[in-house]
């Protein structure tokens, strides 16, 4: 069996939305509550309503954005129940191509559970057709909603590097083509709201995934 986690915002729910559940049951182990759900070709185990691990047979696989943790001992059930994973309340945001998914996967590998995008509250506000005051107000409300949440914007200070990353992709979407525009909107939003203590910005230019993980660990 292969194990995956889905840390991109809403990815797990979207994946399960059209799947037919065969059965489910709850189990309590010490202070931990476990929910097991069985589907036709896979199963899920949700632990304390915070982390869900997807179990697939070797020939089955989920969406590309799922993170494979099959070989990672931190995700063994007995280790998770002992606290091997750390919920960080950190949300990683930024334009396509800056390295969000790579960083989220690196953090997950080390047992740090972060969220890849806040789609409704932040990502969809970073559109040129959204008036600036609406964009700023929307993100401001998100920051005020939970003062313990840390919203981290990633960016590349050299726009040519971002452009090269996008152009190197096999399939370039319409959103990809506007990555530079979206990055500028993220930067503008940060500059407007940087007085808030729970918004951060990290320049990824020239940094390895390990170095970026260190910066997030400092926030944790």
Residue frames as a rotation matrix with the C-alpha (Angstrom) as fourth column:
UNK 1
0.572 0.820 0.000 0.00
0.820 -0.572 0.000 0.00
0.000 0.000 -1.000 0.00
UNK 2
-0.520 -0.680 0.517 1.08
0.655 -0.706 -0.270 3.55
0.549 0.199 0.812 -0.71
UNK 3
0.148 0.521 -0.841 0.39
0.924 -0.376 -0.071 6.42
-0.353 -0.766 -0.537 1.66
UNK 4
-0.459 -0.224 0.860 -0.36
0.606 -0.787 0.118 10.01
0.650 0.575 0.497 0.72
UNK 5
-0.209 0.468 -0.859 -1.40
0.722 -0.519 -0.458 13.25
-0.659 -0.716 -0.229 2.39
UNK 6
0.007 0.311 0.950 -3.23
0.852 -0.500 0.157 16.15
0.524 0.809 -0.268 0.74
UNK 7
-0.256 -0.206 -0.945 -2.09
0.811 -0.578 -0.093 19.53
-0.527 -0.790 0.315 2.05
UNK 8
-0.948 0.056 0.314 -3.24
0.167 -0.751 0.639 21.71
0.272 0.658 0.702 -0.83
UNK 9
-0.744 0.668 0.022 -6.32
-0.416 -0.437 -0.798 23.59
-0.523 -0.603 0.603 0.35
UNK 10
0.186 0.981 -0.057 -9.53
-0.791 0.115 -0.601 21.59
-0.583 0.157 0.797 -0.33
UNK 11
-0.417 -0.402 -0.815 -7.66
-0.865 0.452 0.220 18.94
0.280 0.796 -0.536 -2.35
UNK 12
-0.991 0.022 0.132 -8.77
-0.035 0.911 -0.411 16.05
-0.130 -0.412 -0.902 -0.15
UNK 13
-0.271 0.962 -0.034 -12.41
-0.058 -0.051 -0.997 17.14
-0.961 -0.268 0.070 -0.17
UNK 14
0.109 0.263 -0.959 -12.37
-0.934 -0.302 -0.189 17.66
-0.340 0.916 0.213 -3.94
UNK 15
-0.733 -0.473 -0.489 -10.87
-0.616 0.767 0.182 14.22
0.289 0.435 -0.853 -4.48
UNK 16
-0.931 0.349 0.106 -13.49
0.221 0.771 -0.598 12.56
-0.290 -0.533 -0.795 -2.26
UNK 17
-0.553 0.763 -0.335 -16.46
-0.612 -0.645 -0.458 14.55
-0.565 -0.049 0.824 -3.59
UNK 18
0.175 0.650 -0.739 -17.46
-0.969 0.248 -0.012 12.01
0.176 0.718 0.673 -6.26
UNK 19
-0.719 -0.497 -0.486 -16.24
-0.389 0.867 -0.312 8.84
0.576 -0.035 -0.817 -4.51
UNK 20
0.415 0.903 -0.115 -18.66
-0.482 0.325 0.814 6.30
0.772 -0.282 0.570 -3.06
UNK 21
-0.443 -0.545 0.711 -17.95
-0.884 0.134 -0.448 5.30
0.149 -0.827 -0.541 0.51
UNK 22
-0.274 0.296 -0.915 -18.35
-0.084 0.940 0.330 1.61
0.958 0.167 -0.233 1.33
UNK 23
0.648 0.459 -0.608 -18.19
0.582 0.216 0.784 1.85
0.491 -0.862 -0.127 5.11
UNK 24
-0.150 -0.693 0.705 -16.62
-0.237 -0.668 -0.706 3.77
0.960 -0.273 -0.063 7.99
UNK 25
0.641 0.344 -0.686 -16.02
0.583 0.364 0.726 3.46
0.500 -0.865 0.033 11.70
UNK 26
0.407 -0.472 0.782 -14.55
-0.580 -0.795 -0.179 5.43
0.706 -0.381 -0.597 14.57
UNK 27
0.500 -0.334 -0.799 -12.06
0.651 0.754 0.092 4.21
0.572 -0.566 0.594 17.13
UNK 28
0.770 -0.283 0.572 -10.54
-0.513 -0.807 0.291 5.85
0.379 -0.518 -0.767 20.18
UNK 29
0.406 -0.740 -0.536 -6.96
0.675 0.639 -0.370 5.02
0.616 -0.212 0.759 21.15
UNK 30
-0.510 -0.512 -0.691 -6.02
0.851 -0.415 -0.321 6.81
-0.123 -0.752 0.648 24.37
UNK 31
-0.179 0.404 -0.897 -6.73
0.184 -0.882 -0.434 10.50
-0.966 -0.243 0.084 23.76
UNK 32
-0.845 -0.258 -0.469 -6.77
-0.389 -0.306 0.869 10.04
-0.368 0.916 0.158 20.00
UNK 33
0.237 0.942 0.240 -9.89
-0.190 0.287 -0.939 9.71
-0.953 0.176 0.247 17.86
UNK 34
-0.839 -0.544 -0.030 -9.49
-0.189 0.239 0.953 7.81
-0.511 0.805 -0.303 14.61
UNK 35
0.361 0.921 -0.145 -11.97
-0.473 0.047 -0.880 7.78
-0.804 0.386 0.453 11.73
UNK 36
-0.753 -0.546 0.366 -11.48
-0.012 0.567 0.823 5.04
-0.657 0.616 -0.434 9.13
UNK 37
0.347 0.844 -0.409 -13.32
-0.552 -0.169 -0.817 5.34
-0.758 0.509 0.407 5.81
UNK 38
-0.505 -0.481 0.717 -13.21
0.208 0.738 0.642 2.64
-0.838 0.473 -0.273 3.14
UNK 39
0.234 0.487 -0.841 -13.82
-0.787 -0.413 -0.458 3.33
-0.571 0.770 0.286 -0.54
UNK 40
0.966 0.259 -0.010 -13.69
-0.214 0.778 -0.591 0.97
-0.145 0.573 0.807 -3.52
UNK 41
0.664 -0.748 -0.013 -10.01
0.403 0.372 -0.836 1.38
0.630 0.550 0.549 -4.37
UNK 42
-0.464 -0.829 0.312 -8.57
0.108 -0.402 -0.909 3.17
0.879 -0.388 0.276 -1.34
UNK 43
0.418 0.539 -0.731 -9.05
0.833 0.095 0.546 3.95
0.363 -0.837 -0.409 2.35
UNK 44
-0.048 -0.439 0.897 -8.49
-0.132 -0.887 -0.441 6.98
0.990 -0.140 -0.015 4.55
UNK 45
0.127 0.052 -0.990 -7.61
0.952 0.274 0.137 7.35
0.279 -0.960 -0.014 8.20
UNK 46
0.184 0.006 0.983 -8.31
-0.051 -0.999 0.016 10.72
0.982 -0.053 -0.183 9.85
UNK 47
-0.178 -0.378 -0.908 -6.62
0.882 0.348 -0.318 11.33
0.437 -0.858 0.272 13.19
UNK 48
-0.336 0.127 -0.933 -8.09
0.741 -0.577 -0.345 13.83
-0.582 -0.807 0.100 15.65
UNK 49
0.660 0.721 0.212 -9.80
0.668 -0.434 -0.605 15.59
-0.344 0.541 -0.768 12.71
UNK 50
0.533 -0.525 -0.664 -6.49
-0.315 -0.851 0.420 17.24
-0.785 -0.014 -0.619 11.83
UNK 51
-0.444 -0.730 -0.519 -4.57
-0.818 0.095 0.567 14.96
-0.365 0.677 -0.639 9.47
UNK 52
0.702 0.657 0.276 -5.95
-0.428 0.698 -0.574 12.47
-0.570 0.285 0.771 6.94
UNK 53
-0.512 -0.859 0.006 -3.75
-0.586 0.354 0.729 9.76
-0.628 0.370 -0.685 5.47
UNK 54
0.550 0.671 -0.497 -4.85
-0.811 0.285 -0.512 8.17
-0.202 0.684 0.701 2.18
UNK 55
-0.316 -0.592 0.742 -4.00
-0.351 0.799 0.488 4.50
-0.882 -0.106 -0.460 1.55
UNK 56
0.503 0.418 -0.757 -3.86
-0.843 0.043 -0.537 3.35
-0.192 0.908 0.373 -2.08
UNK 57
0.722 -0.294 0.626 -2.97
0.310 0.947 0.088 0.02
-0.618 0.131 0.775 -3.65
UNK 58
-0.233 -0.968 -0.096 0.28
0.302 -0.166 0.939 0.04
-0.924 0.190 0.331 -5.62
UNK 59
-0.591 0.009 0.807 -1.53
0.805 0.071 0.589 0.34
-0.052 0.997 -0.050 -8.97
UNK 60
0.526 0.814 0.246 -3.75
0.793 -0.574 0.202 3.21
0.306 0.088 -0.948 -7.88
UNK 61
-0.662 -0.703 -0.260 -2.71
0.750 -0.626 -0.215 6.83
-0.011 -0.337 0.941 -7.38
UNK 62
0.294 0.776 -0.558 -4.46
0.723 -0.563 -0.402 10.09
-0.626 -0.285 -0.726 -6.42
UNK 63
0.981 0.055 0.184 -4.12
0.157 -0.780 -0.606 13.56
0.111 0.623 -0.774 -7.97
UNK 64
0.268 -0.951 0.153 -0.60
0.525 0.011 -0.851 14.77
0.807 0.309 0.503 -8.71
UNK 65
0.010 -0.267 0.964 -0.72
-0.463 -0.855 -0.233 17.29
0.887 -0.443 -0.132 -5.86
UNK 66
0.973 0.228 0.047 -0.97
-0.156 0.489 0.859 14.57
0.173 -0.842 0.511 -3.20
UNK 67
0.137 -0.965 0.222 2.28
-0.945 -0.194 -0.264 14.06
0.298 -0.174 -0.939 -1.28
UNK 68
0.556 0.001 -0.831 3.69
-0.062 0.997 -0.040 10.53
0.829 0.074 0.555 -1.15
UNK 69
0.110 -0.493 0.863 4.74
-0.969 -0.248 -0.018 9.63
0.223 -0.834 -0.505 2.42
UNK 70
0.788 0.306 -0.534 4.89
-0.294 0.950 0.110 5.84
0.541 0.070 0.838 1.94
UNK 71
0.228 -0.817 -0.529 8.49
0.516 0.563 -0.646 5.47
0.826 -0.126 0.550 3.10
UNK 72
-0.363 -0.360 0.859 8.30
-0.378 -0.786 -0.489 8.07
0.851 -0.503 0.149 5.84
UNK 73
-0.529 0.094 -0.843 8.20
0.610 0.733 -0.301 6.48
0.590 -0.673 -0.445 9.30
UNK 74
-0.982 0.190 -0.014 6.74
-0.135 -0.743 -0.656 9.66
-0.135 -0.642 0.755 10.80
UNK 75
-0.353 0.898 -0.263 3.46
-0.913 -0.269 0.306 8.71
0.205 0.348 0.915 9.08
UNK 76
-0.665 0.164 -0.729 3.20
0.219 0.976 0.019 5.24
0.715 -0.147 -0.684 10.59
UNK 77
0.308 0.927 0.215 -0.02
0.046 -0.240 0.970 5.22
0.950 -0.289 -0.116 12.60
UNK 78
0.557 -0.107 -0.824 1.71
0.805 0.316 0.502 4.32
0.207 -0.943 0.262 15.86
UNK 79
-0.552 -0.822 -0.143 4.13
0.834 -0.545 -0.085 7.22
-0.008 -0.166 0.986 15.42
UNK 80
-0.478 0.474 0.739 1.41
0.088 -0.811 0.578 9.71
0.874 0.341 0.346 14.47
UNK 81
0.593 0.760 -0.265 -0.48
0.298 0.099 0.949 8.74
0.748 -0.642 -0.168 17.62
UNK 82
0.280 -0.592 -0.756 2.70
0.952 0.067 0.300 9.46
-0.127 -0.804 0.582 19.62
UNK 83
0.747 0.112 -0.656 2.94
0.177 -0.984 0.033 12.97
-0.641 -0.140 -0.754 18.13
UNK 84
-0.155 -0.881 0.447 5.38
0.759 0.183 0.625 12.51
-0.632 0.437 0.640 15.23
UNK 85
-0.225 0.154 0.962 3.56
0.827 -0.492 0.272 15.16
0.515 0.857 -0.017 13.17
UNK 86
-0.590 -0.040 -0.806 3.36
0.586 -0.708 -0.393 18.83
-0.556 -0.705 0.441 14.10
UNK 87
0.358 0.762 0.539 0.39
0.923 -0.377 -0.079 21.00
0.143 0.526 -0.839 13.14
UNK 88
-0.580 -0.801 -0.147 1.88
0.812 -0.584 -0.017 24.41
-0.072 -0.130 0.989 12.41
UNK 89
0.431 0.805 -0.407 -1.09
0.665 -0.588 -0.461 26.66
-0.611 -0.072 -0.789 11.53
UNK 90
-0.402 -0.625 -0.670 1.08
-0.161 -0.672 0.723 28.02
-0.901 0.398 0.169 8.71
UNK 91
0.678 0.620 0.395 -0.40
0.373 0.173 -0.912 28.79
-0.633 0.765 -0.114 5.29
UNK 92
-0.479 -0.878 -0.005 2.00
0.336 -0.188 0.923 28.98
-0.811 0.440 0.385 2.32
UNK 93
0.690 0.723 0.038 0.92
0.374 -0.312 -0.873 31.35
-0.620 0.617 -0.485 -0.49
UNK 94
-0.277 -0.765 -0.581 2.43
-0.241 -0.530 0.813 32.87
-0.930 0.365 -0.037 -3.61
UNK 95
0.324 0.365 -0.873 2.25
-0.903 -0.156 -0.400 32.92
-0.282 0.918 0.279 -7.39
UNK 96
0.963 0.004 0.271 2.63
0.081 0.949 -0.304 29.75
-0.259 0.315 0.913 -9.45
UNK 97
0.659 -0.748 0.079 6.28
0.294 0.159 -0.943 28.82
0.693 0.644 0.324 -9.92
UNK 98
0.356 -0.554 0.753 7.75
-0.734 -0.665 -0.142 30.29
0.579 -0.502 -0.643 -6.74
UNK 99
-0.563 -0.647 -0.514 8.10
-0.267 0.732 -0.627 26.89
0.782 -0.216 -0.585 -5.06
UNK 100
-0.082 0.619 0.781 5.09
-0.985 -0.171 0.032 26.54
0.153 -0.766 0.624 -2.74
UNK 101
0.822 0.520 -0.232 4.31
-0.500 0.854 0.145 22.90
0.273 -0.004 0.962 -3.41
UNK 102
0.194 -0.847 -0.495 7.96
0.142 0.523 -0.840 21.89
0.971 0.093 0.222 -3.16
UNK 103
-0.638 -0.439 0.632 8.32
-0.487 -0.406 -0.773 23.63
0.596 -0.802 0.045 0.21
UNK 104
0.230 0.809 0.541 5.07
-0.971 0.157 0.179 22.17
0.060 -0.567 0.822 1.57
UNK 105
0.809 0.034 -0.586 6.24
-0.158 0.974 -0.161 18.68
0.566 0.223 0.794 0.54
UNK 106
-0.232 -0.964 -0.128 9.66
0.057 0.118 -0.991 19.21
0.971 -0.237 0.028 2.17
UNK 107
-0.487 0.132 0.863 7.99
-0.820 -0.410 -0.400 20.35
0.301 -0.902 0.308 5.38
UNK 108
0.617 0.785 0.049 5.63
-0.771 0.591 0.239 17.37
0.159 -0.185 0.970 5.30
UNK 109
0.414 -0.559 -0.719 8.61
0.027 0.797 -0.604 15.03
0.910 0.230 0.345 4.89
UNK 110
-0.689 -0.717 0.104 10.00
-0.021 -0.124 -0.992 16.44
0.724 -0.686 0.070 8.16
UNK 111
-0.479 0.579 -0.659 6.62
0.850 0.492 -0.186 16.07
0.217 -0.650 -0.729 9.87
UNK 112
-0.778 0.231 -0.585 5.49
0.060 -0.899 -0.435 19.72
-0.626 -0.373 0.685 9.70
UNK 113
-0.251 0.789 0.560 1.90
0.957 0.291 0.019 19.96
-0.148 0.541 -0.828 8.48
UNK 114
-0.736 0.031 -0.677 1.29
-0.050 -0.999 0.009 23.23
-0.675 0.040 0.736 6.65
UNK 115
0.330 0.894 0.304 -1.41
0.456 0.131 -0.880 24.34
-0.827 0.429 -0.364 4.22
UNK 116
-0.761 -0.545 0.352 -0.70
0.534 -0.220 0.816 24.94
-0.367 0.809 0.458 0.55
UNK 117
-0.803 0.399 0.442 -2.81
0.039 -0.706 0.707 28.03
0.594 0.585 0.552 -0.26
UNK 118
-0.531 0.811 -0.247 -5.96
0.330 -0.070 -0.941 29.49
-0.780 -0.581 -0.230 1.27
UNK 119
-0.699 0.105 0.707 -7.86
0.715 0.071 0.696 29.37
0.023 0.992 -0.125 -2.01
UNK 120
0.249 0.922 0.296 -11.07
0.872 -0.347 0.346 31.23
0.422 0.172 -0.890 -1.18
UNK 121
0.751 0.121 -0.650 -9.64
0.550 -0.658 0.513 33.69
-0.366 -0.743 -0.561 1.32
UNK 122
0.153 -0.806 -0.572 -6.34
-0.109 -0.589 0.800 34.63
-0.982 -0.060 -0.178 -0.37
UNK 123
-0.610 -0.547 0.573 -5.52
0.449 0.358 0.819 33.00
-0.653 0.757 0.027 -3.72
UNK 124
-0.067 0.679 0.731 -8.70
0.996 0.006 0.086 34.10
0.054 0.734 -0.677 -5.48
UNK 125
0.738 0.249 -0.627 -8.15
0.371 -0.926 0.068 37.66
-0.564 -0.283 -0.776 -4.28
UNK 126
-0.186 -0.917 -0.353 -4.87
-0.044 -0.351 0.935 37.84
-0.982 0.189 0.025 -6.26
UNK 127
-0.058 0.255 0.965 -6.52
0.964 0.266 -0.013 38.59
-0.260 0.929 -0.262 -9.59
UNK 128
-0.911 -0.409 0.041 -6.10
0.403 -0.868 0.292 41.76
-0.084 0.282 0.956 -11.60
UNK 129
-0.412 0.834 0.368 -9.88
0.207 -0.307 0.929 42.07
0.887 0.459 -0.046 -12.01
UNK 130
0.325 0.471 -0.820 -10.33
0.908 0.087 0.410 42.28
0.265 -0.878 -0.399 -8.21
UNK 131
0.628 -0.084 0.774 -10.29
-0.065 -0.996 -0.056 45.92
0.776 -0.015 -0.631 -7.03
UNK 132
-0.391 -0.918 -0.068 -7.31
0.033 0.059 -0.998 46.63
0.920 -0.393 0.007 -4.78
UNK 133
-0.459 0.235 0.857 -9.44
-0.842 -0.422 -0.335 47.69
0.283 -0.876 0.391 -1.83
UNK 134
0.681 0.732 -0.020 -11.42
-0.703 0.662 0.259 44.42
0.203 -0.162 0.966 -2.02
UNK 135
0.402 -0.631 -0.664 -8.21
0.129 0.757 -0.641 42.36
0.907 0.172 0.385 -2.25
UNK 136
-0.625 -0.700 0.346 -6.61
-0.197 -0.288 -0.937 44.08
0.755 -0.654 0.042 0.73
UNK 137
-0.147 0.658 0.738 -9.78
-0.978 -0.207 -0.011 43.96
0.145 -0.724 0.674 2.81
UNK 138
0.740 0.472 -0.479 -10.30
-0.459 0.875 0.154 40.26
0.492 0.105 0.864 2.07
UNK 139
0.073 -0.804 -0.591 -6.80
0.332 0.578 -0.745 39.26
0.940 -0.142 0.309 3.16
UNK 140
-0.633 -0.252 0.732 -6.99
-0.493 -0.599 -0.631 41.60
0.597 -0.760 0.255 6.15
UNK 141
0.325 0.847 0.421 -10.14
-0.923 0.187 0.337 39.84
0.206 -0.498 0.842 7.36
UNK 142
0.694 -0.139 -0.707 -8.40
0.017 0.984 -0.177 36.49
0.720 0.111 0.685 6.93
UNK 143
-0.415 -0.910 -0.025 -5.48
0.150 -0.041 -0.988 37.68
0.898 -0.413 0.153 9.08
UNK 144
-0.546 0.261 0.796 -7.84
-0.762 -0.549 -0.343 38.98
0.347 -0.794 0.499 11.75
UNK 145
0.440 0.809 -0.390 -9.91
-0.597 0.588 0.546 35.79
0.671 -0.007 0.742 11.76
UNK 146
0.911 -0.254 -0.326 -7.17
0.398 0.749 0.530 33.83
0.109 -0.612 0.783 13.55
UNK 147
0.759 -0.632 0.156 -4.27
-0.643 -0.766 0.026 35.76
0.103 -0.120 -0.987 15.06
UNK 148
0.277 -0.664 0.695 -2.38
-0.387 0.585 0.713 32.50
-0.880 -0.466 -0.095 15.63
UNK 149
0.733 0.013 0.680 -2.42
0.562 0.551 -0.617 31.65
-0.383 0.834 0.397 11.93
UNK 150
-0.097 -0.825 -0.557 0.77
-0.088 -0.550 0.830 32.58
-0.991 0.129 -0.019 10.07
UNK 151
0.879 0.401 0.256 0.30
0.251 0.065 -0.966 33.59
-0.404 0.914 -0.044 6.44
UNK 152
-0.060 -0.993 -0.103 3.55
0.096 -0.108 0.989 33.25
-0.994 0.049 0.102 4.48
UNK 153
0.919 0.264 -0.291 3.99
-0.229 -0.243 -0.943 34.75
-0.320 0.933 -0.163 1.00
UNK 154
0.055 -0.903 0.427 6.76
0.531 0.389 0.753 33.24
-0.846 0.185 0.500 -1.13
UNK 155
0.945 0.213 -0.250 8.23
-0.097 -0.545 -0.832 35.20
-0.313 0.811 -0.494 -4.04
UNK 156
0.225 -0.889 0.400 11.23
0.944 0.300 0.138 35.40
-0.242 0.347 0.906 -6.37
UNK 157
0.331 -0.104 -0.938 12.91
0.180 -0.969 0.171 38.79
-0.926 -0.226 -0.302 -6.33
UNK 158
-0.745 -0.519 -0.419 14.28
-0.360 -0.216 0.908 38.18
-0.561 0.827 -0.026 -9.84
UNK 159
0.261 0.962 -0.078 11.22
-0.568 0.087 -0.819 38.09
-0.781 0.258 0.569 -12.09
UNK 160
0.052 -0.311 -0.949 13.28
-0.966 0.227 -0.127 36.56
0.255 0.923 -0.288 -14.90
UNK 161
-0.918 -0.380 0.110 13.79
-0.395 0.861 -0.319 33.44
0.026 -0.337 -0.941 -12.79
UNK 162
-0.332 0.886 0.325 10.04
-0.176 0.280 -0.944 33.13
-0.927 -0.370 0.063 -12.23
UNK 163
0.398 0.456 -0.796 9.42
-0.827 -0.196 -0.526 33.62
-0.396 0.868 0.300 -15.95
UNK 164
-0.404 -0.648 -0.646 11.97
-0.838 0.546 -0.024 30.90
0.368 0.532 -0.763 -16.80
UNK 165
-0.876 0.124 0.466 10.38
-0.201 0.784 -0.587 28.47
-0.438 -0.608 -0.662 -14.36
UNK 166
0.110 0.994 -0.019 6.96
-0.341 0.019 -0.940 29.00
-0.934 0.110 0.341 -15.89
UNK 167
0.381 0.014 -0.925 8.22
-0.920 -0.097 -0.380 28.69
-0.095 0.995 -0.024 -19.46
UNK 168
-0.679 -0.710 -0.189 10.00
-0.718 0.695 -0.036 25.41
0.157 0.111 -0.981 -18.60
UNK 169
-0.339 0.628 0.701 6.71
-0.397 0.580 -0.711 23.70
-0.853 -0.520 0.053 -17.71
UNK 170
-0.891 0.040 0.453 5.33
0.372 0.638 0.675 21.14
-0.262 0.769 -0.583 -20.15
UNK 171
-0.082 0.934 0.348 1.79
0.876 -0.099 0.471 22.45
0.475 0.343 -0.810 -19.81
UNK 172
-0.951 -0.267 -0.156 1.40
0.308 -0.865 -0.396 26.17
-0.029 -0.425 0.905 -19.27
UNK 173
-0.069 0.993 -0.095 -2.03
0.992 0.058 -0.111 27.27
-0.105 -0.102 -0.989 -18.04
UNK 174
0.297 0.278 0.914 -3.59
0.455 -0.882 0.121 30.71
0.840 0.380 -0.388 -18.39
UNK 175
0.998 0.038 -0.041 -2.83
0.053 -0.394 0.918 31.28
0.018 -0.918 -0.395 -14.71
UNK 176
0.329 -0.944 0.030 0.81
0.801 0.296 0.521 30.34
-0.501 -0.148 0.853 -15.29
UNK 177
-0.036 -0.329 0.944 1.06
0.877 -0.463 -0.128 32.97
0.479 0.823 0.305 -18.01
UNK 178
0.487 0.315 0.815 0.04
-0.021 -0.928 0.371 35.62
0.873 -0.198 -0.445 -15.46
UNK 179
0.442 -0.339 -0.830 2.43
0.843 0.474 0.256 34.49
0.307 -0.813 0.496 -12.73
UNK 180
-0.655 -0.743 0.137 4.38
0.668 -0.654 -0.354 37.79
0.353 -0.141 0.925 -12.81
UNK 181
-0.301 0.648 0.700 1.19
-0.259 -0.762 0.593 39.80
0.918 -0.003 0.397 -12.45
UNK 182
0.687 0.608 -0.397 0.02
0.162 0.405 0.900 37.64
0.708 -0.683 0.180 -9.57
UNK 183
0.007 -0.760 -0.649 3.39
0.959 0.189 -0.211 37.90
0.284 -0.621 0.730 -7.81
UNK 184
-0.778 -0.281 0.561 3.22
0.214 -0.959 -0.184 41.70
0.590 -0.024 0.807 -7.97
UNK 185
0.183 0.916 0.356 -0.25
-0.335 -0.282 0.899 41.54
0.924 -0.284 0.255 -6.41
UNK 186
0.602 -0.055 -0.796 1.11
0.651 0.611 0.450 39.38
0.462 -0.790 0.404 -3.57
UNK 187
-0.475 -0.866 -0.154 3.94
0.829 -0.382 -0.408 41.87
0.295 -0.322 0.900 -2.99
UNK 188
-0.556 0.354 0.752 1.53
-0.169 -0.934 0.314 44.80
0.814 0.048 0.579 -3.02
UNK 189
0.551 0.814 -0.184 -0.76
-0.036 0.243 0.969 43.00
0.834 -0.528 0.163 -0.56
UNK 190
0.254 -0.540 -0.802 2.13
0.918 0.396 0.024 42.27
0.305 -0.743 0.596 1.80
UNK 191
-0.739 -0.610 0.287 3.33
0.519 -0.786 -0.336 45.88
0.430 -0.099 0.897 1.71
UNK 192
-0.209 0.758 0.617 -0.17
-0.348 -0.648 0.678 47.08
0.914 -0.073 0.399 2.56
UNK 193
0.754 0.656 -0.013 -0.61
-0.293 0.354 0.888 44.63
0.587 -0.666 0.459 5.45
UNK 194
0.019 -0.859 -0.512 2.93
0.290 0.495 -0.819 44.12
0.957 -0.133 0.259 6.78
UNK 195
-0.417 -0.113 0.902 2.04
-0.720 -0.563 -0.404 45.86
0.554 -0.818 0.153 10.03
UNK 196
0.733 0.671 0.110 0.13
-0.624 0.598 0.503 42.69
0.272 -0.438 0.857 10.97
UNK 197
-0.028 -0.804 0.593 2.20
-0.934 0.232 0.270 40.36
-0.355 -0.547 -0.758 13.12
UNK 198
0.030 0.103 0.994 0.97
-0.085 0.991 -0.100 37.18
-0.996 -0.081 0.038 11.42
UNK 199
0.985 0.141 0.104 1.89
0.087 0.120 -0.989 37.90
-0.151 0.983 0.106 7.78
UNK 200
0.177 -0.984 0.027 5.39
-0.073 0.015 0.997 37.12
-0.982 -0.178 -0.070 6.48
UNK 201
0.922 0.025 -0.387 7.27
-0.386 -0.025 -0.922 37.21
-0.033 0.999 -0.013 3.20
UNK 202
0.275 -0.843 0.463 10.18
0.021 0.487 0.873 35.02
-0.961 -0.230 0.151 2.06
UNK 203
0.447 -0.267 -0.854 12.35
-0.884 -0.281 -0.375 35.57
-0.140 0.922 -0.361 -0.98
UNK 204
0.789 -0.049 0.613 13.09
-0.009 0.996 0.091 32.11
-0.615 -0.077 0.785 -2.45
UNK 205
0.864 -0.432 -0.260 15.71
-0.367 -0.185 -0.912 33.31
0.345 0.883 -0.318 -4.91
UNK 206
0.018 -0.978 -0.206 18.88
-0.570 0.159 -0.806 31.19
0.821 0.132 -0.555 -4.75
UNK 207
-0.263 -0.068 0.962 17.69
-0.945 0.219 -0.242 29.22
-0.195 -0.973 -0.122 -1.73
UNK 208
-0.826 -0.038 -0.562 17.58
-0.189 0.959 0.213 25.45
0.530 0.282 -0.799 -1.47
UNK 209
0.232 0.946 -0.228 14.46
-0.076 0.252 0.965 23.68
0.970 -0.207 0.131 -0.13
UNK 210
0.078 -0.278 -0.958 16.43
0.891 0.450 -0.058 22.89
0.447 -0.849 0.282 3.05
UNK 211
-0.900 -0.435 -0.014 17.20
0.406 -0.827 -0.388 26.60
0.157 -0.355 0.921 3.57
UNK 212
-0.460 0.816 0.349 13.53
-0.449 -0.553 0.702 27.50
0.766 0.167 0.621 3.08
UNK 213
0.328 0.530 -0.782 12.50
0.409 0.667 0.623 24.80
0.852 -0.524 0.002 5.54
UNK 214
-0.475 -0.601 -0.643 14.84
0.851 -0.128 -0.509 26.40
0.224 -0.789 0.572 8.08
UNK 215
-0.913 0.155 0.377 13.11
-0.153 -0.988 0.035 29.75
0.377 -0.026 0.926 7.64
UNK 216
0.088 0.992 -0.089 9.72
-0.350 0.114 0.930 28.15
0.932 -0.051 0.358 8.25
UNK 217
0.138 -0.106 -0.985 11.09
0.754 0.657 0.035 26.29
0.643 -0.747 0.171 11.27
UNK 218
-0.874 -0.480 -0.068 12.14
0.424 -0.688 -0.589 29.67
0.236 -0.544 0.805 12.68
UNK 219
-0.491 0.785 0.379 8.54
-0.583 -0.619 0.527 30.84
0.648 0.037 0.761 12.36
UNK 220
0.333 0.610 -0.718 7.34
0.109 0.732 0.673 27.68
0.936 -0.303 0.177 14.09
